Amino acid sequence: MSPLADRFLQLAYDPGISPKDGGLPGLAVLKNVVNSINLFGIVAVVGALAVSLAVWAWGHHTGGHQAEANGKKGATVAAGAALGLGAANGIVAFFSALGSQVH
């Protein structure tokens, strides 16, 4: 076999690694920390959305087009962040399952 063919065989080697629940100590603590970070993120997004909507309304009623546009942008970003935070677990699970199907 040529050295190039050996290299391709090494790249195709299956190391046999797969996620295992409970393999390391502290996994429950790590999950708890990540859940708490997600909760803080959602609470922050609620605050950001409230402020953005207030700026949007204030800009609209005072004729401040720049404030109105910034309020709209902030509300859109806050809504996107809420979507991402809420769907984070599902997105990771989806792509993890998709990645495990690659052979």
N, CA, C and O atoms as a GROMACS GRO file, in nm:
protein
  412
    1MET      N    1   0.083  -0.117   0.000
    1MET     CA    2   0.000   0.000   0.000
    1MET      C    3   0.088   0.124   0.000
    1MET      O    4   0.197   0.125   0.057
    2SER      N    5   0.039   0.228  -0.065
    2SER     CA    6   0.115   0.353  -0.070
    2SER      C    7   0.095   0.432   0.059
    2SER      O    8  -0.003   0.410   0.130
    3PRO      N    9   0.186   0.522   0.089
    3PRO     CA   10   0.171   0.605   0.209
    3PRO      C   11   0.042   0.688   0.208
    3PRO      O   12  -0.016   0.714   0.313
    4LEU      N   13  -0.002   0.730   0.089
    4LEU     CA   14  -0.125   0.808   0.080
    4LEU      C   15  -0.246   0.721   0.117
    4LEU      O   16  -0.336   0.767   0.186
    5ALA      N   17  -0.248   0.598   0.072
    5ALA     CA   18  -0.358   0.507   0.106
    5ALA      C   19  -0.357   0.477   0.256
    5ALA      O   20  -0.464   0.468   0.317
    6ASP      N   21  -0.239   0.460   0.315
    6ASP     CA   22  -0.231   0.440   0.460
    6ASP      C   23  -0.289   0.559   0.536
    6ASP      O   24  -0.356   0.542   0.638
    7ARG      N   25  -0.263   0.677   0.486
    7ARG     CA   26  -0.312   0.799   0.551
    7ARG      C   27  -0.464   0.803   0.549
    7ARG      O   28  -0.527   0.838   0.648
    8PHE      N   29  -0.524   0.766   0.436
    8PHE     CA   30  -0.670   0.765   0.426
    8PHE      C   31  -0.729   0.659   0.518
    8PHE      O   32  -0.836   0.681   0.575
    9LEU      N   33  -0.665   0.546   0.532
    9LEU     CA   34  -0.714   0.443   0.624
    9LEU      C   35  -0.707   0.491   0.768
    9LEU      O   36  -0.795   0.460   0.848
   10GLN      N   37  -0.604   0.566   0.802
   10GLN     CA   38  -0.593   0.620   0.937
   10GLN      C   39  -0.704   0.723   0.963
   10GLN      O   40  -0.756   0.730   1.074
   11LEU      N   41  -0.739   0.802   0.862
   11LEU     CA   42  -0.845   0.900   0.879
   11LEU      C   43  -0.980   0.833   0.895
   11LEU      O   44  -1.068   0.888   0.963
   12ALA      N   45  -1.000   0.716   0.835
   12ALA     CA   46  -1.128   0.647   0.841
   12ALA      C   47  -1.139   0.557   0.964
   12ALA      O   48  -1.242   0.492   0.981
   13TYR      N   49  -1.039   0.552   1.049
   13TYR     CA   50  -1.042   0.467   1.168
   13TYR      C   51  -1.151   0.512   1.264
   13TYR      O   52  -1.163   0.631   1.294
   14ASP      N   53  -1.229   0.418   1.313
   14ASP     CA   54  -1.334   0.447   1.409
   14ASP      C   55  -1.279   0.428   1.549
   14ASP      O   56  -1.246   0.316   1.588
   15PRO      N   57  -1.267   0.538   1.628
   15PRO     CA   58  -1.210   0.524   1.762
   15PRO      C   59  -1.308   0.462   1.861
   15PRO      O   60  -1.267   0.425   1.971
   16GLY      N   61  -1.437   0.450   1.826
   16GLY     CA   62  -1.534   0.387   1.915
   16GLY      C   63  -1.577   0.476   2.031
   16GLY      O   64  -1.614   0.425   2.137
   17ILE      N   65  -1.573   0.606   2.014
   17ILE     CA   66  -1.611   0.700   2.120
   17ILE      C   67  -1.758   0.738   2.104
   17ILE      O   68  -1.803   0.772   1.995
   18SER      N   69  -1.832   0.731   2.214
   18SER     CA   70  -1.971   0.776   2.214
   18SER      C   71  -2.002   0.834   2.352
   18SER      O   72  -1.943   0.793   2.451
   19PRO      N   73  -2.095   0.930   2.359
   19PRO     CA   74  -2.129   0.991   2.488
   19PRO      C   75  -2.185   0.887   2.585
   19PRO      O   76  -2.264   0.801   2.548
   20LYS      N   77  -2.143   0.898   2.711
   20LYS     CA   78  -2.190   0.804   2.812
   20LYS      C   79  -2.235   0.885   2.933
   20LYS      O   80  -2.158   0.962   2.990
   21ASP      N   81  -2.358   0.867   2.971
   21ASP     CA   82  -2.412   0.938   3.087
   21ASP      C   83  -2.354   0.878   3.214
   21ASP      O   84  -2.353   0.757   3.232
   22GLY      N   85  -2.306   0.964   3.302
   22GLY     CA   86  -2.254   0.918   3.430
   22GLY      C   87  -2.111   0.869   3.425
   22GLY      O   88  -2.066   0.802   3.518
   23GLY      N   89  -2.039   0.900   3.318
   23GLY     CA   90  -1.902   0.852   3.306
   23GLY      C   91  -1.803   0.924   3.396
   23GLY      O   92  -1.702   0.865   3.435
   24LEU      N   93  -1.830   1.048   3.429
   24LEU     CA   94  -1.740   1.127   3.513
   24LEU      C   95  -1.817   1.180   3.634
   24LEU      O   96  -1.937   1.206   3.626
   25PRO      N   97  -1.748   1.195   3.744
   25PRO     CA   98  -1.816   1.256   3.859
   25PRO      C   99  -1.842   1.404   3.833
   25PRO      O  100  -1.764   1.470   3.764
   26GLY      N  101  -1.949   1.455   3.889
   26GLY     CA  102  -1.979   1.596   3.875
   26GLY      C  103  -2.068   1.629   3.756
   26GLY      O  104  -2.094   1.746   3.731
   27LEU      N  105  -2.114   1.529   3.684
   27LEU     CA  106  -2.198   1.554   3.567
   27LEU      C  107  -2.330   1.620   3.608
   27LEU      O  108  -2.378   1.709   3.539
   28ALA      N  109  -2.387   1.577   3.719
   28ALA     CA  110  -2.512   1.636   3.766
   28ALA      C  111  -2.492   1.782   3.803
   28ALA      O  112  -2.579   1.866   3.778
   29VAL      N  113  -2.378   1.814   3.863
   29VAL     CA  114  -2.348   1.953   3.900
   29VAL      C  115  -2.332   2.037   3.773
   29VAL      O  116  -2.383   2.149   3.766
   30LEU      N  117  -2.262   1.984   3.674
   30LEU     CA  118  -2.243   2.057   3.549
   30LEU      C  119  -2.376   2.083   3.480
   30LEU      O  120  -2.400   2.193   3.430
   31LYS      N  121  -2.464   1.983   3.478
   31LYS     CA  122  -2.597   2.002   3.419
   31LYS      C  123  -2.674   2.110   3.494
   31LYS      O  124  -2.742   2.192   3.433
   32ASN      N  125  -2.663   2.110   3.625
   32ASN     CA  126  -2.732   2.210   3.706
   32ASN      C  127  -2.679   2.350   3.677
   32ASN      O  128  -2.756   2.445   3.668
   33VAL      N  129  -2.547   2.363   3.662
   33VAL     CA  130  -2.487   2.493   3.630
   33VAL      C  131  -2.534   2.542   3.494
   33VAL      O  132  -2.570   2.659   3.479
   34VAL      N  133  -2.535   2.455   3.395
   34VAL     CA  134  -2.578   2.494   3.260
   34VAL      C  135  -2.726   2.531   3.260
   34VAL      O  136  -2.765   2.628   3.195
   35ASN      N  137  -2.808   2.456   3.332
   35ASN     CA  138  -2.950   2.491   3.344
   35ASN      C  139  -2.968   2.628   3.407
   35ASN      O  140  -3.054   2.706   3.365
   36SER      N  141  -2.888   2.659   3.508
   36SER     CA  142  -2.896   2.788   3.575
   36SER      C  143  -2.852   2.901   3.482
   36SER      O  144  -2.912   3.008   3.482
   37ILE      N  145  -2.748   2.878   3.404
   37ILE     CA  146  -2.702   2.978   3.308
   37ILE      C  147  -2.812   3.006   3.205
   37ILE      O  148  -2.835   3.120   3.167
   38ASN      N  149  -2.878   2.900   3.159
   38ASN     CA  150  -2.988   2.914   3.064
   38ASN      C  151  -3.102   2.996   3.126
   38ASN      O  152  -3.160   3.081   3.059
   39LEU      N  153  -3.134   2.970   3.252
   39LEU     CA  154  -3.240   3.044   3.320
   39LEU      C  155  -3.203   3.192   3.332
   39LEU      O  156  -3.286   3.279   3.305
   40PHE      N  157  -3.079   3.222   3.372
   40PHE     CA  158  -3.036   3.361   3.381
   40PHE      C  159  -3.042   3.428   3.245
   40PHE      O  160  -3.081   3.545   3.235
   41GLY      N  161  -3.006   3.357   3.140
   41GLY     CA  162  -3.014   3.412   3.005
   41GLY      C  163  -3.157   3.445   2.966
   41GLY      O  164  -3.182   3.550   2.907
   42ILE      N  165  -3.250   3.358   2.999
   42ILE     CA  166  -3.390   3.383   2.967
   42ILE      C  167  -3.443   3.503   3.045
   42ILE      O  168  -3.516   3.585   2.990
   43VAL      N  169  -3.407   3.514   3.173
   43VAL     CA  170  -3.449   3.629   3.253
   43VAL      C  171  -3.392   3.758   3.195
   43VAL      O  172  -3.461   3.860   3.189
   44ALA      N  173  -3.266   3.756   3.153
   44ALA     CA  174  -3.204   3.874   3.092
   44ALA      C  175  -3.273   3.911   2.962
   44ALA      O  176  -3.290   4.029   2.932
   45VAL      N  177  -3.314   3.813   2.885
   45VAL     CA  178  -3.383   3.839   2.758
   45VAL      C  179  -3.519   3.903   2.784
   45VAL      O  180  -3.562   3.991   2.709
   46VAL      N  181  -3.588   3.859   2.889
   46VAL     CA  182  -3.716   3.921   2.923
   46VAL      C  183  -3.696   4.069   2.954
   46VAL      O  184  -3.772   4.154   2.908
   47GLY      N  185  -3.593   4.100   3.032
   47GLY     CA  186  -3.562   4.240   3.061
   47GLY      C  187  -3.526   4.319   2.937
   47GLY      O  188  -3.571   4.432   2.919
   48ALA      N  189  -3.444   4.260   2.851
   48ALA     CA  190  -3.404   4.328   2.728
   48ALA      C  191  -3.524   4.352   2.636
   48ALA      O  192  -3.534   4.456   2.572
   49LEU      N  193  -3.614   4.255   2.631
   49LEU     CA  194  -3.733   4.271   2.549
   49LEU      C  195  -3.822   4.383   2.604
   49LEU      O  196  -3.875   4.463   2.527
   50ALA      N  197  -3.838   4.388   2.735
   50ALA     CA  198  -3.920   4.493   2.795
   50ALA      C  199  -3.861   4.632   2.767
   50ALA      O  200  -3.934   4.724   2.732
   51VAL      N  201  -3.731   4.646   2.781
   51VAL     CA  202  -3.666   4.775   2.755
   51VAL      C  203  -3.678   4.810   2.607
   51VAL      O  204  -3.707   4.925   2.573
   52SER      N  205  -3.656   4.714   2.519
   52SER     CA  206  -3.665   4.740   2.375
   52SER      C  207  -3.805   4.781   2.335
   52SER      O  208  -3.822   4.872   2.253
   53LEU      N  209  -3.905   4.716   2.390
   53LEU     CA  210  -4.042   4.752   2.356
   53LEU      C  211  -4.076   4.891   2.409
   53LEU      O  212  -4.148   4.967   2.343
   54ALA      N  213  -4.025   4.926   2.527
   54ALA     CA  214  -4.046   5.060   2.580
   54ALA      C  215  -3.979   5.166   2.493
   54ALA      O  216  -4.038   5.271   2.468
   55VAL      N  217  -3.857   5.139   2.446
   55VAL     CA  218  -3.786   5.233   2.358
   55VAL      C  219  -3.860   5.246   2.225
   55VAL      O  220  -3.872   5.355   2.170
   56TRP      N  221  -3.911   5.135   2.174
   56TRP     CA  222  -3.987   5.135   2.049
   56TRP      C  223  -4.112   5.224   2.064
   56TRP      O  224  -4.139   5.308   1.979
   57ALA      N  225  -4.186   5.203   2.173
   57ALA     CA  226  -4.308   5.282   2.196
   57ALA      C  227  -4.274   5.429   2.219
   57ALA      O  228  -4.343   5.517   2.166
   58TRP      N  229  -4.172   5.457   2.295
   58TRP     CA  230  -4.132   5.595   2.323
   58TRP      C  231  -4.091   5.666   2.193
   58TRP      O  232  -4.129   5.780   2.168
   59GLY      N  233  -4.012   5.596   2.112
   59GLY     CA  234  -3.970   5.654   1.985
   59GLY      C  235  -4.087   5.678   1.891
   59GLY      O  236  -4.090   5.778   1.820
   60HIS      N  237  -4.183   5.588   1.893
   60HIS     CA  238  -4.300   5.604   1.805
   60HIS      C  239  -4.384   5.724   1.848
   60HIS      O  240  -4.428   5.803   1.764
   61HIS      N  241  -4.406   5.737   1.978
   61HIS     CA  242  -4.494   5.843   2.027
   61HIS      C  243  -4.428   5.981   2.027
   61HIS      O  244  -4.498   6.083   2.023
   62THR      N  245  -4.297   5.986   2.032
   62THR     CA  246  -4.229   6.116   2.031
   62THR      C  247  -4.179   6.155   1.893
   62THR      O  248  -4.128   6.266   1.874
   63GLY      N  249  -4.193   6.065   1.797
   63GLY     CA  250  -4.145   6.095   1.663
   63GLY      C  251  -3.997   6.072   1.645
   63GLY      O  252  -3.939   6.116   1.546
   64GLY      N  253  -3.934   6.005   1.740
   64GLY     CA  254  -3.792   5.974   1.730
   64GLY      C  255  -3.770   5.848   1.647
   64GLY      O  256  -3.776   5.737   1.699
   65HIS      N  257  -3.746   5.868   1.521
   65HIS     CA  258  -3.736   5.754   1.430
   65HIS      C  259  -3.616   5.664   1.462
   65HIS      O  260  -3.624   5.543   1.446
   66GLN      N  261  -3.507   5.724   1.508
   66GLN     CA  262  -3.389   5.645   1.543
   66GLN      C  263  -3.418   5.558   1.665
   66GLN      O  264  -3.381   5.440   1.668
   67ALA      N  265  -3.484   5.614   1.765
   67ALA     CA  266  -3.520   5.537   1.885
   67ALA      C  267  -3.618   5.427   1.849
   67ALA      O  268  -3.608   5.316   1.900
   68GLU      N  269  -3.712   5.458   1.762
   68GLU     CA  270  -3.810   5.358   1.721
   68GLU      C  271  -3.741   5.242   1.649
   68GLU      O  272  -3.771   5.125   1.675
   69ALA      N  273  -3.649   5.274   1.559
   69ALA     CA  274  -3.576   5.170   1.486
   69ALA      C  275  -3.490   5.086   1.581
   69ALA      O  276  -3.482   4.964   1.567
   70ASN      N  277  -3.425   5.153   1.677
   70ASN     CA  278  -3.343   5.078   1.774
   70ASN      C  279  -3.429   4.989   1.862
   70ASN      O  280  -3.387   4.878   1.897
   71GLY      N  281  -3.548   5.035   1.898
   71GLY     CA  282  -3.639   4.952   1.976
   71GLY      C  283  -3.684   4.830   1.898
   71GLY      O  284  -3.692   4.720   1.954
   72LYS      N  285  -3.711   4.848   1.770
   72LYS     CA  286  -3.750   4.734   1.685
   72LYS      C  287  -3.635   4.634   1.674
   72LYS      O  288  -3.656   4.513   1.685
   73LYS      N  289  -3.514   4.684   1.652
   73LYS     CA  290  -3.398   4.595   1.643
   73LYS      C  291  -3.377   4.520   1.773
   73LYS      O  292  -3.351   4.399   1.773
   74GLY      N  293  -3.388   4.591   1.885
   74GLY     CA  294  -3.369   4.526   2.015
   74GLY      C  295  -3.474   4.420   2.041
   74GLY      O  296  -3.442   4.313   2.095
   75ALA      N  297  -3.598   4.448   2.004
   75ALA     CA  298  -3.705   4.350   2.024
   75ALA      C  299  -3.682   4.226   1.937
   75ALA      O  300  -3.707   4.113   1.980
   76THR      N  301  -3.636   4.249   1.814
   76THR     CA  302  -3.609   4.136   1.725
   76THR      C  303  -3.493   4.051   1.777
   76THR      O  304  -3.500   3.928   1.776
   77VAL      N  305  -3.388   4.116   1.823
   77VAL     CA  306  -3.273   4.042   1.878
   77VAL      C  307  -3.312   3.967   2.004
   77VAL      O  308  -3.271   3.852   2.023
   78ALA      N  309  -3.393   4.030   2.091
   78ALA     CA  310  -3.436   3.964   2.214
   78ALA      C  311  -3.524   3.843   2.181
   78ALA      O  312  -3.512   3.739   2.246
   79ALA      N  313  -3.611   3.856   2.082
   79ALA     CA  314  -3.695   3.743   2.042
   79ALA      C  315  -3.609   3.629   1.986
   79ALA      O  316  -3.634   3.512   2.015
   80GLY      N  317  -3.509   3.664   1.907
   80GLY     CA  318  -3.419   3.561   1.854
   80GLY      C  319  -3.338   3.493   1.964
   80GLY      O  320  -3.316   3.372   1.960
   81ALA      N  321  -3.295   3.572   2.061
   81ALA     CA  322  -3.220   3.514   2.173
   81ALA      C  323  -3.309   3.421   2.255
   81ALA      O  324  -3.264   3.316   2.300
   82ALA      N  325  -3.435   3.460   2.276
   82ALA     CA  326  -3.528   3.374   2.348
   82ALA      C  327  -3.551   3.243   2.272
   82ALA      O  328  -3.557   3.136   2.333
   83LEU      N  329  -3.563   3.253   2.141
   83LEU     CA  330  -3.579   3.133   2.059
   83LEU      C  331  -3.457   3.042   2.072
   83LEU      O  332  -3.470   2.921   2.089
   84GLY      N  333  -3.338   3.101   2.064
   84GLY     CA  334  -3.216   3.022   2.075
   84GLY      C  335  -3.198   2.958   2.210
   84GLY      O  336  -3.159   2.842   2.220
   85LEU      N  337  -3.226   3.033   2.316
   85LEU     CA  338  -3.213   2.978   2.451
   85LEU      C  339  -3.314   2.866   2.476
   85LEU      O  340  -3.282   2.764   2.537
   86GLY      N  341  -3.435   2.887   2.429
   86GLY     CA  342  -3.538   2.786   2.449
   86GLY      C  343  -3.514   2.660   2.368
   86GLY      O  344  -3.547   2.550   2.411
   87ALA      N  345  -3.456   2.676   2.251
   87ALA     CA  346  -3.435   2.563   2.161
   87ALA      C  347  -3.295   2.503   2.171
   87ALA      O  348  -3.264   2.409   2.098
   88ALA      N  349  -3.210   2.555   2.259
   88ALA     CA  350  -3.070   2.512   2.264
   88ALA      C  351  -3.056   2.361   2.284
   88ALA      O  352  -2.980   2.295   2.214
   89ASN      N  353  -3.130   2.306   2.379
   89ASN     CA  354  -3.120   2.163   2.407
   89ASN      C  355  -3.164   2.080   2.286
   89ASN      O  356  -3.100   1.981   2.251
   90GLY      N  357  -3.274   2.121   2.223
   90GLY     CA  358  -3.323   2.049   2.106
   90GLY      C  359  -3.230   2.059   1.988
   90GLY      O  360  -3.211   1.962   1.914
   91ILE      N  361  -3.170   2.177   1.968
   91ILE     CA  362  -3.077   2.195   1.856
   91ILE      C  363  -2.954   2.107   1.873
   91ILE      O  364  -2.911   2.040   1.779
   92VAL      N  365  -2.899   2.106   1.994
   92VAL     CA  366  -2.781   2.023   2.020
   92VAL      C  367  -2.816   1.875   2.007
   92VAL      O  368  -2.739   1.798   1.950
   93ALA      N  369  -2.932   1.835   2.060
   93ALA     CA  370  -2.973   1.695   2.049
   93ALA      C  371  -2.994   1.655   1.903
   93ALA      O  372  -2.956   1.545   1.863
   94PHE      N  373  -3.053   1.744   1.823
   94PHE     CA  374  -3.077   1.714   1.683
   94PHE      C  375  -2.945   1.693   1.608
   94PHE      O  376  -2.929   1.593   1.537
   95PHE      N  377  -2.852   1.787   1.624
   95PHE     CA  378  -2.727   1.775   1.550
   95PHE      C  379  -2.638   1.664   1.605
   95PHE      O  380  -2.559   1.606   1.531
   96SER      N  381  -2.649   1.635   1.733
   96SER     CA  382  -2.574   1.523   1.789
   96SER      C  383  -2.625   1.391   1.730
   96SER      O  384  -2.546   1.304   1.695
   97ALA      N  385  -2.758   1.377   1.721
   97ALA     CA  386  -2.815   1.256   1.661
   97ALA      C  387  -2.779   1.248   1.513
   97ALA      O  388  -2.750   1.141   1.461
   98LEU      N  389  -2.781   1.363   1.445
   98LEU     CA  390  -2.745   1.365   1.304
   98LEU      C  391  -2.598   1.328   1.285
   98LEU      O  392  -2.564   1.253   1.193
   99GLY      N  393  -2.513   1.380   1.372
   99GLY     CA  394  -2.371   1.349   1.362
   99GLY      C  395  -2.340   1.204   1.393
   99GLY      O  396  -2.245   1.148   1.338
  100SER      N  397  -2.418   1.142   1.480
  100SER     CA  398  -2.392   1.001   1.513
  100SER      C  399  -2.430   0.908   1.399
  100SER      O  400  -2.391   0.792   1.399
  101GLN      N  401  -2.507   0.959   1.302
  101GLN     CA  402  -2.545   0.876   1.187
  101GLN      C  403  -2.440   0.876   1.077
  101GLN      O  404  -2.450   0.797   0.983
  102VAL      N  405  -2.340   0.962   1.088
  102VAL     CA  406  -2.236   0.970   0.985
  102VAL      C  407  -2.142   0.851   1.003
  102VAL      O  408  -2.093   0.824   1.112
  103HIS      N  409  -2.120   0.780   0.894
  103HIS     CA  410  -2.032   0.662   0.899
  103HIS      C  411  -1.925   0.672   0.792
  103HIS      O  412  -1.841   0.583   0.780
   0.00000   0.00000   0.00000
